[in-house]
Amino acid sequence: MGAEFYQFFLNTKILFQPGISGDFTNELSQLKIGSWLLVTDPFFAQNGVADKIRAGIEAGGYKVTGVFSEVPPNSELKVVQSCIELAKQGGAEAIVALGGGSAIDTAKAANIVLSLGGDLVEDYSGTQTIPRALNPLIAIPTTAGTGSEVTSSAVIFDEGTQRKLSFNDAYLRPSLALLDPELTLSLPPKATAMTGMDALTHSIESYTSVQTNPMSDALAMKAIKMIHLNLLKAVERGSDLEARSEMLIAANLAGIAFDQAMVGIVHAMSHATGGIAHVPHGMANSIYLPYGMEYNLAVRTERYAGIAKRLGVDTTKLDTMGAARAAIQAVRELRASLKRLCGLPDRLRDAGVQEGQLEEIARTAVEDGASFFNPREVVYEEVLGKIREAY
């Protein structure tokens, strides 16, 4: 039986073109904002990319009040607060975010307070807490993975509680997403692999979640095929603009898919592992993906069988269960190839997780919001078993 009800809404304008980040003044004129804060990370502040973005904005007659470049790999509350203070000091009306998911999430969180005032955690953490539209936010992703440029969520690390805080609201989606594959050419092989596996996880989990719908299905399945065809190429030949372009588009499609359908057990375990053991999100997703698929195999057999074809599996001689298992094996083989090419870990112990942390990770995963969208009940003992297997 098909879906009885679903809704699909995307209020982000998406533009794709190699080099587009250097000149988007026509889009700026439509947003009618005179002064902008540029938020990025140290790498893009130092390699000149942030300067080029700033110059392009200023060439159109707009003011850049400052560049906030203190974004770490996993953004923190104190970082967001510093960003807010710099925006207010310079009189910025809105924000341009340049970077990966951490930079974009920092900008999203800062934009809440810049637009509405108040306390970020006390007033806005959680789901559907934002009362009205925020100031414009432009997102320019430099990785092909998180999909943050089109999602309604931001994740910020709380140093006090050692947990990741989630902010989820339709108003958090950026006003404009600029997809410029030239910005991903400098991404190192391991980062390319991690972010690509993050996008693959978004695709697979959105396709198998309890909230899946025909629109998210179509986007997820297209993304899976594009990632299968292009991720290894992008890791092996970082200068391959076509592979980079396909991966950037695939990550964007996957971001829209999971923003609509949500994710599941893999993300629940990854969120917990990131907060407790500080493993990068894409790396954790890559490690956990086949184990999460195994956890849900009995209730998503047909869906995994459908995924198999997009992962390059010849399913003509396989029954449904055989094809589903082959899909999981294809993910394992992809991880093995990435480990061989760039050293991406496929075990938790190799990512710095300590055995004594496994039980806490499992307890935290069960309580994570992503677990509520998993197609099978998330049970502590069984989750801990999968985490131990991944260790």
C-alpha positions, 0 to 999 in steps of 0.5 A, a space after each residue: 500500500 502506498 503512502 496515506 499521507 506525506 508532506 514535502 516542503 523545501 524553502 531553500 533555493 539551490 543553484 549549482 555551477 562550477 565557480 558560482 561562489 565567486 559571483 552571486 550578486 544577482 541573488 544578493 540583490 533579491 535578498 535585500 540585505 546590505 551587510 553580511 557576516 562570513 562564517 567559515 573555518 580556519 582552512 578556508 580563511 587561510 587558503 584564500 577562498 574566504 577572501 574570494 567570497 568576500 571580494 565577490 560580495 563586496 564587488 556587488 556593493 554589499 558590506 562584509 562586516 567581518 569573517 568569523 573563522 574559529 569554527 572547529 570540526 565539531 561546533 560548540 556552544 561557545 563558538 556559536 556565542 563568539 560568532 553571535 557577538 562578532 555579528 552584533 559588533 559589526 552590525 551584520 544583518 545576515 550570514 553567509 556560511 562557507 564550509 562543511 556541516 560544522 560551519 553551516 550549523 554554527 551559522 544556523 545556530 547563530 542566526 537564530 539569536 541574531 534574528 530573534 534574540 534570547 538564549 540559544 539553549 534555553 529558548 530554542 533547543 529541541 524541535 519546532 521552537 522558532 516562532 517566525 522566519 529568520 534573517 536570510 542565510 546563504 550556505 556554501 558547502 565545501 564538502 559533499 556529505 552533510 547536506 546541511 545547506 538544505 536541512 532544517 536542523 543544526 547540531 551543536 556540542 554542549 561542552 558542559 554536558 558533553 552531549 550534542 544538542 539538536 535544533 530542528 525547525 523548518 525556519 533553519 533551512 538556509 534561504 540559498 544554497 550555492 553548490 560549487 564543486 570547485 570548492 571541494 577539489 581541495 578536500 583531502 581523500 580521507 575527508 572526501 571518503 568520510 563525507 561521502 559515506 555520510 551522504 550514503 548513510 543519509 540516503 539509505 536511512 531516509 529510504 528505510 525510515 518510518 517517515 519515508 515518502 515517494 519524494 524522499 524515496 526518489 531523491 535517496 535512490 538517485 543519490 545512492 546510485 550517484 555515490 556508488 558511481 563517483 565516491 571512489 573516483 573522487 577519493 582516488 582523483 581529487 581533481 576530477 571535477 565531474 566526480 566532485 560535481 556528482 558527489 556534491 549533487 548527490 549529497 544535496 539530494 541525500 540532504 533533502 531526502 533525510 530532512 524530509 524522511 529522517 534517519 535511524 539507528 546508524 545516526 543514533 549510534 553516530 551521534 552518541 559516539 561523536 558526543 562521547 568519544 569525539 569521533 567525526 560524524 561521517 567516520 562514525 556513520 561509515 563504521 556503523 552503516 552495515 551494522 545498522 542495516 543488519 539491525 533493520 534487515 528483517 523489517 526492511 528486506 525489500 527496501 535493502 534489495 532495491 538498494 542493492 541494484 543502485 550499489 552495483 549488485 547483480 540481483 538477477 539470480 538472488 531472492 529478496 533476502 539474498 539481494 538485501 544481504 548483498 546490499 549490506 555486503 556492497 557497503 562493506 566492500 565500499 568501506 574496505 576500498 576506502 580504507 585501502 585508498 585513504 585509511 578510513 577506519 572501519 572499526 571503532 577501536 581504530 577511530 579512538 573509541 575506548 572499550 569502556 565507552 561502549 555501554 554509555 554510547 549504547 545508552 545514549 543512542 537509545 535516547 537519541 532522537 534519530 532512534 524514534 524514526 528507525 523502522 525497528 524498536 531500538 533496544 539497548 541490549 541489541 544496540 550494544 551488541 551491534 556496537 560491540 561488533 563494530 568495535 
